[in-house]
Amino acid sequence: MRIPLLALALALTACSSADDRTSTRAGAAVLGPDAIVLRIPLSGGLLRAYRYPALDSLLWTSRAALPAEVHPLGFNTDAGTLVMTDAGGLPWRLTLGSGVVERARATAIEDAASLDGTSIFGTQDGMVVRLTPSDATPWQVTSTVAPEQIQPLRDGGVLLIAHRNDDETLLARYRPPGTTPSDTVVLAGRSRLISAAGGDRYYLSDGPRGLLSVRASDLVTVGTISVGDSVIAAVTSPSGDRVYLLGRRDDAVRVQLINKYADEIVSQVEVPSTSSALRMDPLGRYLLVRHGASGDSVTVIAVATNGVVGRLASPWRADLPLVFPDGRLATLRGEDVVVLGSADFRAEQVLAGGARDVWAVVQWNGFRRREGDMPVRAAVPPRPETTAAVSAPEVPPTEPRAAPDSQSIAPRVGRDTVTPSPARDTTARPRSTADSLRRRAAQRLDSVRRAATQRAESLQRASRPPAQLPPQAPTPASAARVETGPFLVQFAALKSEETAKELAKAIKVGRQKARIMRTSTNGTTLYRVILGPYESRADAERAGAATGRDYWVFEGGLD
């Protein structure tokens, strides 16, 4: 029997790739982790990450495909690893940032569970196993009685629940790497674990009408709670101080709230008679109750008031519906995922085809650029001085090639840059024309070299506080001739106008604020976040460096 898992409140914190560090911070809090939405194709494929609430702007993808029908178990905030099992029971581990996908074990396990996103517990051939990245040989124990439930513990241990003689329940606690139980107790009757509240109290249902309260420190039974109902489902609040029971008595069904500190029922809420499952909001604001003849209706209960605040229609899956950090809900409607507002639960956004993915919300700031990281920018390769081809002027590049709906902060030269045509035989041209072409090519090369020199200087100044523009450095002798503008500083080229506006609000140099310019490239509308124009490239470089953000300087206006 699989343990009723606690609401999966995944939290992420690790490193990111160079392309990821150029992503916008829109939607992210200044302090604390970012809300990251993970989407994994049900049929298998690349995991995609989005920084909430920009659900239409791809932030990151894994380097390798995941198997079909994965089931997330947990996430480790330090290692940045997501552990999961696939449809065949094989355990997998994905490291965000590096994008590496690896199988944690070559053979399938049952009853897989993880509390820390690193250790995976499960059973195989009557043994209990633990899989970790550091163990060359998996930890395993063989119990005299086959366990029916496995509960990982916060201290790294595991609690096993088994039945023997049809009238006894055995609790055994192990602390790896030890292979003998540190604590055991035998309870009369057949009981099943329904909650490990806060890690210091275990609740077991000992029959159709009552609960056993067991102290976690020594496995001593401290009391019996009369619930009066046959328990259908149970969930625990994120803090562990509240336990919610869904129970039936005759034709009535209700949700009852247990206060862990008092070991008693303190309130109850009547719910539809067809109710069959519970789901807790990872932040502890809402309790979702599944009901309906085909399980396609949901009642929303506010934890703060223990009152019903809404009812909505949505099929129920292991991952959906789910509650976003701002209180909005992701629900299913056919092949789509519909995002409902937190105030009135009305549809605010439709993500076409979203039902074909497994969804998870995580809290992680590993996709942010860290303090002191060197901004990653594209470089213009110098052109051979001997070429007779004339280079076209630079044009603002478009978004990176990561995905059709991806964001771009530091555009790359190449996609929209006009490629010079091959050099042609100029022997038939007048000598003055050939000399003119050579002079223009040499001037272009000199311009590129000056820009590279100025960019290197700007990187050294990037660590200065962005409150005001740094003083202008002396012009190098090699760059005595100053290019004339106008020059613009670009920070992003986004498909979402709202996201672009949020980013623009956060950028200011002196008295000048960033603005939005709407452009179209290959039929795609982009909203560019820019500063300028500036009369010289050096002025534009100083303005970009003063913001402390990744930027790109290009010549010419967009109007």
C-alpha positions in Angstrom: 0.0 0.0 0.0 1.4 3.4 -0.9 1.5 6.1 1.8 -0.8 9.1 1.2 2.0 11.5 0.4 1.9 15.0 1.9 1.2 17.8 -0.5 4.4 18.1 -2.7 5.8 21.5 -1.8 8.9 21.4 -4.1 11.6 24.0 -3.4 14.5 24.6 -5.7 17.9 26.3 -5.3 21.0 25.6 -7.6 22.9 26.8 -10.6 21.9 27.7 -14.1 23.5 27.7 -17.5 24.8 30.7 -19.3 21.7 31.2 -21.4 19.4 30.9 -18.3 21.3 33.7 -16.5 20.1 36.1 -19.2 16.5 35.6 -18.3 14.4 38.4 -17.0 13.6 38.7 -13.3 10.0 39.7 -14.0 7.6 38.0 -11.6 10.4 37.3 -9.1 10.5 38.7 -5.6 13.5 40.7 -4.7 14.1 38.5 -1.7 13.4 34.8 -1.4 13.2 32.1 -4.0 11.4 32.4 -7.4 8.3 30.5 -8.2 9.2 28.0 -10.9 6.6 26.0 -12.9 7.9 22.7 -14.2 6.2 20.9 -17.1 7.1 17.4 -18.2 5.3 15.8 -21.3 3.1 12.9 -20.3 4.4 10.9 -23.3 8.0 11.7 -22.4 10.3 14.5 -23.5 12.3 17.5 -22.3 11.3 19.1 -19.0 10.5 22.8 -19.4 10.7 25.5 -16.7 8.9 28.8 -16.5 9.3 31.6 -14.0 5.8 32.2 -12.6 3.7 34.1 -13.6 5.3 34.3 -17.1 3.8 30.9 -18.1 4.1 31.8 -21.8 7.9 32.5 -21.7 10.2 29.5 -21.6 13.0 29.9 -19.1 14.9 26.6 -19.3 14.8 23.0 -20.7 16.6 19.8 -19.7 19.4 18.5 -21.8 17.9 15.0 -22.2 14.4 13.7 -22.4 12.5 12.2 -19.4 10.5 9.0 -19.7 6.8 8.8 -20.0 4.3 9.3 -17.2 6.8 10.5 -14.5 5.6 11.1 -11.0 7.6 13.7 -9.1 8.5 12.7 -5.5 10.5 15.6 -4.1 13.1 18.3 -4.8 16.4 19.1 -3.0 17.0 22.8 -2.5 20.7 22.5 -2.1 21.6 20.0 -4.8 18.9 21.3 -7.2 17.7 17.7 -7.9 14.2 16.5 -8.7 13.6 12.8 -8.0 10.7 10.9 -9.7 9.5 7.5 -10.9 8.2 6.6 -14.3 5.3 4.4 -15.4 7.4 1.3 -14.9 8.5 2.1 -11.4 12.1 3.1 -12.4 13.5 5.9 -10.2 15.1 8.9 -12.0 17.0 12.0 -10.9 17.2 15.3 -12.8 19.6 18.1 -11.9 18.3 21.5 -12.7 20.9 23.9 -14.1 23.0 21.3 -15.7 20.0 19.5 -17.1 21.5 16.1 -16.6 19.0 13.2 -16.4 20.1 9.9 -14.9 18.4 6.7 -13.7 18.9 6.2 -10.0 18.5 2.4 -10.3 18.4 0.0 -13.1 15.5 -2.0 -11.7 12.0 -0.8 -10.6 11.0 -0.2 -7.0 7.5 -0.1 -5.4 6.0 2.4 -3.0 8.6 5.0 -3.9 8.7 8.0 -1.6 11.1 10.9 -0.9 11.0 13.7 1.6 14.2 15.6 0.8 14.5 15.3 -2.9 17.7 13.3 -2.6 17.0 10.0 -0.9 14.5 7.7 -2.6 12.9 4.9 -0.4 11.0 2.0 -1.8 10.5 -1.8 -1.7 11.9 -4.5 -3.9 11.5 -8.2 -3.5 10.5 -7.9 0.2 13.4 -5.5 1.0 13.3 -1.8 1.8 15.9 0.1 -0.2 17.3 3.7 -0.1 18.8 5.3 -3.1 21.2 8.3 -2.8 23.7 9.8 -5.3 26.6 9.2 -2.8 26.0 5.5 -2.0 27.8 3.1 -4.3 25.7 0.3 -2.9 22.1 1.1 -2.0 21.1 0.8 1.7 18.7 -2.0 2.2 17.1 -4.0 5.0 14.9 -7.1 5.1 12.0 -7.1 7.6 10.5 -10.2 9.1 7.2 -8.8 8.1 6.7 -7.2 4.7 6.0 -3.5 5.1 2.8 -2.2 3.7 3.6 1.5 4.1 6.9 3.5 4.1 7.2 7.0 5.6 10.5 8.9 5.1 11.4 11.0 8.1 12.9 14.5 8.4 16.0 13.2 10.2 16.9 10.9 7.2 15.4 7.8 8.7 12.3 5.8 7.6 9.2 4.5 9.4 7.9 1.1 8.3 4.3 0.0 9.0 3.4 -3.7 8.7 0.7 -6.1 9.8 1.0 -9.5 11.4 -1.4 -12.1 12.6 -4.2 -10.0 11.1 -4.7 -8.3 14.5 -1.4 -6.5 15.1 0.3 -3.5 13.6 4.1 -3.3 13.7 5.9 0.1 13.6 9.7 0.0 13.0 12.0 3.0 12.6 15.4 2.8 10.9 18.2 5.3 10.7 20.5 4.5 7.8 23.2 3.3 7.5 22.1 1.2 10.4 20.3 -2.0 9.4 18.6 -2.8 12.8 15.6 -0.8 13.9 16.2 2.0 16.4 12.6 1.8 17.7 9.8 -0.7 17.4 6.3 -1.0 18.8 3.4 -3.4 18.3 -0.1 -2.0 18.3 -3.3 -4.0 18.8 -5.6 -4.2 15.8 -4.9 -3.3 12.2 -4.0 0.3 11.7 -2.7 2.4 8.8 -0.7 5.6 8.9 -2.6 8.6 7.7 -0.4 11.4 8.8 3.1 12.1 10.2 2.1 15.6 11.5 5.1 17.9 11.8 7.5 15.0 12.3 6.7 14.7 16.0 3.3 13.0 15.9 2.0 10.0 13.9 -1.7 9.4 13.4 -3.0 6.0 12.6 -6.5 5.0 11.8 -7.4 2.0 14.0 -10.8 1.4 12.6 -13.9 3.1 11.2 -14.4 5.5 14.1 -11.1 6.4 15.7 -7.5 7.5 15.4 -4.4 6.6 17.4 -2.0 9.4 18.3 1.6 8.2 18.6 4.5 10.3 19.8 7.3 10.2 17.3 10.1 10.5 19.8 9.5 7.1 21.4 6.5 5.6 19.5 4.4 5.7 22.7 0.6 5.9 22.1 -0.6 9.1 23.8 -4.3 9.0 23.1 -7.2 8.0 21.0 -9.3 10.5 19.0 -12.9 9.7 18.3 -13.7 11.0 14.8 -17.1 9.3 14.4 -16.5 8.8 10.7 -15.0 6.2 8.5 -11.9 7.9 7.2 -11.7 8.3 3.4 -8.6 10.5 3.1 -6.3 12.7 5.1 -3.8 15.5 4.5 -1.5 17.6 6.8 -0.9 21.3 6.6 2.7 22.3 5.6 3.6 23.3 9.1 2.3 20.0 10.4 0.1 21.5 13.2 -3.2 20.7 11.5 -4.5 17.4 10.1 -7.6 17.3 7.9 -9.7 14.2 7.7 -12.3 13.4 5.0 -14.8 11.0 6.5 -18.2 9.5 6.0 -21.0 8.7 8.5 -24.0 7.1 6.9 -24.9 9.4 4.0 -23.1 12.5 5.3 -19.5 13.4 4.4 -17.5 16.1 6.1 -13.9 17.4 6.6 -12.8 17.5 10.2 -9.8 19.4 11.5 -7.5 18.0 14.2 -5.3 20.3 16.3 -2.1 18.4 16.8 -1.2 20.1 20.0 -4.5 19.3 21.6 -5.1 15.9 19.9 -8.7 16.8 19.4 -11.1 17.8 16.6 -11.7 21.6 16.6 -13.9 22.2 13.6 -15.7 20.5 10.7 -17.0 21.4 7.2 -19.8 19.6 5.4 -18.9 18.6 1.8 -20.7 16.8 -1.0 -21.6 13.2 -0.4 -19.5 12.1 -3.4 -16.3 13.6 -2.0 -13.4 11.2 -2.4 -10.0 13.0 -2.0 -8.1 15.9 -0.4 -5.2 18.1 -1.6 -3.4 20.7 0.4 -2.1 24.0 -1.0 1.7 23.8 -0.6 1.6 27.2 1.2 -1.3 26.2 3.5 -4.0 28.6 2.3 -6.5 26.3 0.6 -7.8 22.8 1.0 -9.1 21.2 -2.2 -11.8 18.5 -2.0 -12.5 16.3 -5.0 -16.2 15.2 -5.6 -18.7 14.6 -8.3 -20.0 11.3 -9.9 -16.9 11.1 -12.1 -14.6 13.1 -9.8 -14.6 16.2 -11.9 -15.7 18.8 -9.4 -13.6 20.6 -6.8 -14.6 22.5 -3.6 -12.2 25.0 -2.3 -12.0 25.5 1.5 -10.0 28.5 3.0 -7.7 27.2 5.8 -7.8 30.5 7.6 -11.6 30.5 8.1 -12.5 26.8 7.5 -15.2 27.9 5.1 -16.0 27.1 1.5 -14.8 29.9 -0.8 -15.5 28.4 -4.2 -16.5 25.5 -6.3 -15.1 24.7 -9.8 -15.1 22.1 -12.5 -11.9 20.2 -13.2 -10.9 16.6 -13.6 -8.6 15.4 -10.8 -5.1 14.1 -11.4 -2.0 13.4 -9.3 -0.7 16.9 -10.3 -3.8 18.9 -11.2 -5.5 21.0 -10.0 -2.8 22.8 -8.2 -2.5 26.2 -6.4 0.1 28.7 -7.6 2.0 30.9 -5.1 -0.3 33.9 -5.6 -3.4 31.9 -4.9 -4.4 31.3 -8.5 -5.4 27.7 -9.5 -4.4 25.6 -12.5 -7.3 23.4 -13.6 -8.0 21.0 -16.5 -10.4 21.6 -19.3 -10.1 19.1 -22.1 -6.6 19.2 -23.6 -5.9 22.6 -22.0 -4.9 24.0 -18.6 -7.0 26.9 -17.5 -5.6 29.4 -14.8 -8.3 30.7 -12.5 -8.2 34.0 -10.5 -7.7 33.8 -6.8 -10.5 36.2 -6.0 -13.4 34.8 -8.0 -12.0 31.6 -9.6 -12.8 32.9 -13.1 -10.7 31.9 -16.1 -7.8 34.3 -16.6 -5.5 32.4 -18.9 -5.7 29.3 -21.2 -2.6 27.3 -21.9 -3.4 25.2 -25.0 -2.3 21.6 -24.7 -1.2 22.0 -21.1 -3.1 18.8 -20.1 -0.5 16.8 -22.0 2.1 17.7 -19.4 2.8 16.8 -15.8 2.8 20.0 -13.7 4.7 20.9 -10.6 5.3 24.2 -8.8 8.7 24.7 -7.1 10.4 27.5 -5.2 14.0 28.0 -6.4 16.2 31.0 -7.2 18.9 29.0 -9.0 17.9 30.5 -12.3 18.9 34.0 -11.1 22.3 35.5 -12.0 24.3 35.5 -8.8 26.1 38.5 -7.3 29.5 38.8 -8.9 28.7 36.7 -12.0 30.1 38.1 -15.2 27.4 39.0 -17.6 27.3 36.7 -20.7 27.2 38.7 -23.9 27.6 37.8 -27.6 30.8 38.8 -29.3 31.1 40.1 -32.9 33.9 38.1 -34.6 36.4 40.3 -36.4 36.3 40.1 -40.2 39.5 39.4 -42.2 41.2 42.7 -43.2 41.9 41.3 -46.7 38.2 40.8 -47.6 36.7 43.0 -50.3 33.1 42.3 -49.1 31.2 45.1 -47.5 29.5 44.2 -44.1 26.0 45.4 -43.5 25.3 47.6 -40.5 24.4 45.8 -37.2 20.7 45.2 -36.6 19.1 44.3 -33.3 19.1 40.5 -33.0 16.1 38.4 -32.0 15.4 36.0 -29.2 17.6 32.9 -28.6 16.9 29.7 -30.4 16.0 27.8 -27.2 12.3 27.5 -28.1 9.6 29.4 -30.0 8.2 31.0 -26.8 11.5 31.7 -25.0 12.7 34.9 -23.4 15.9 36.8 -24.4 18.0 39.2 -22.5 21.4 39.0 -24.2 20.6 38.5 -27.9 23.2 36.8 -30.1 24.6 38.0 -33.3 23.9 35.7 -36.2 20.2 35.1 -36.6 19.2 38.6 -37.9 22.7 39.8 -38.9 23.1 40.2 -42.7 25.9 37.8 -43.8 28.4 39.5 -46.2 28.4 38.1 -49.7 31.5 36.2 -50.8 34.3 38.4 -52.2 34.1 38.7 -55.9 36.8 39.3 -58.5 37.4 43.0 -58.6 40.2 43.0 -61.3 37.7 44.4 -63.8 36.7 47.3 -61.6 38.4 50.6 -61.6 41.3 50.8 -59.2 39.6 53.6 -57.2 36.6 51.4 -56.5 38.8 48.5 -55.2 40.7 51.0 -53.0 37.5 52.4 -51.6 36.2 48.9 -50.7 39.5 48.1 -48.9 39.4 51.3 -46.9 35.8 50.7 -45.9 36.6 47.1 -44.8 39.6 48.4 -42.8 37.4 51.1 -41.1 34.8 48.4 -40.2 37.5 46.2 -38.6 38.9 49.2 -36.7 35.3 50.0 -35.4 34.9 46.4 -34.2 38.2 46.6 -32.3 37.3 49.8 -30.6 34.0 48.4 -29.5 35.7 45.4 -28.0 38.1 47.6 -26.1 35.3 49.7 -24.7 33.3 46.6 -23.8 36.2 45.2 -21.8 36.4 48.6 -19.9 32.7 48.5 -19.2 32.9 45.0 -17.7 35.4 46.3 -15.2 33.0 49.1 -14.2 30.0 46.8 -14.0 30.6 46.2 -10.3 30.0 49.9 -9.4 26.7 50.8 -7.7 24.1 51.6 -10.4 22.8 54.7 -8.7 24.6 57.1 -11.1 26.7 57.0 -14.2 30.4 56.4 -13.6 32.7 59.1 -14.8 33.9 58.8 -18.4 37.2 57.1 -18.7 39.9 58.6 -20.9 39.6 57.5 -24.5 42.3 55.0 -25.5 44.7 56.1 -28.2 43.5 53.3 -30.4 39.9 54.6 -30.2 40.6 58.3 -30.7 37.9 58.6 -33.3 34.5 58.3 -31.6 31.6 56.7 -33.4 28.4 58.8 -33.7 25.0 57.6 -32.7 22.4 57.1 -32.1 23.1 54.0 -29.9 20.5 52.1 -27.9 21.0 49.8 -24.9 18.7 46.7 -25.0 18.0 44.5 -22.0 15.4 42.1 -23.3 13.3 41.1 -26.4 10.1 39.5 -25.0 6.9 38.2 -26.4 4.9 39.3 -23.4 4.2 43.0 -23.2 3.3 42.8 -19.5 6.5 41.1 -18.7 8.4 43.7 -20.7 6.7 46.5 -18.8 7.5 45.0 -15.4 11.2 44.7 -16.4 11.3 48.3 -17.7 9.9 49.6 -14.4 13.0 48.2 -12.6 15.6 49.8 -14.9 16.7 53.4 -14.3 20.0 55.2 -14.9 20.2 58.7 -13.6 17.0 60.4 -14.6 16.4 58.2 -17.6 14.0 55.2 -17.4 13.8 52.2 -19.7 11.1 52.1 -22.2 9.3 49.6 -24.5 9.6 49.5 -28.2 7.4 47.2 -30.3 9.0 45.5 -33.3 8.2 42.7 -35.6 10.7 40.0 -36.8 9.7 37.3 -39.2 6.1 37.8 -38.3 6.7 37.6 -34.6 5.9 40.7 -32.4 8.6 41.5 -29.8 8.6 44.0 -27.0 12.1 45.4 -26.5 13.2 46.9 -23.2 15.7 49.7 -24.1 17.5 52.8 -22.8 18.6 55.6 -25.1 19.3 56.9 -27.6 22.9 57.9 -26.8 25.3 59.9 -29.0 28.2 57.5 -28.7 28.7 53.8 -28.1 30.8 54.6 -25.0 27.9 56.5 -23.4 25.6 53.6 -24.2 28.1 51.1 -22.7 28.4 53.1 -19.5 24.6 53.3 -19.1 24.3 49.5 -19.6 27.0 48.8 -17.1 25.5 51.2 -14.6 22.3 49.0 -14.4 24.2 46.0 -13.2 22.2 43.9 -15.7 23.0 42.0 -18.9 22.6 44.3 -21.9 23.4 44.7 -25.6 24.4 47.9 -27.4 23.4 48.4 -31.1 23.6 51.3 -33.5 20.6 53.0 -35.0 17.0 53.6 -33.8 14.0 51.3 -33.9 11.4 54.0 -34.7 
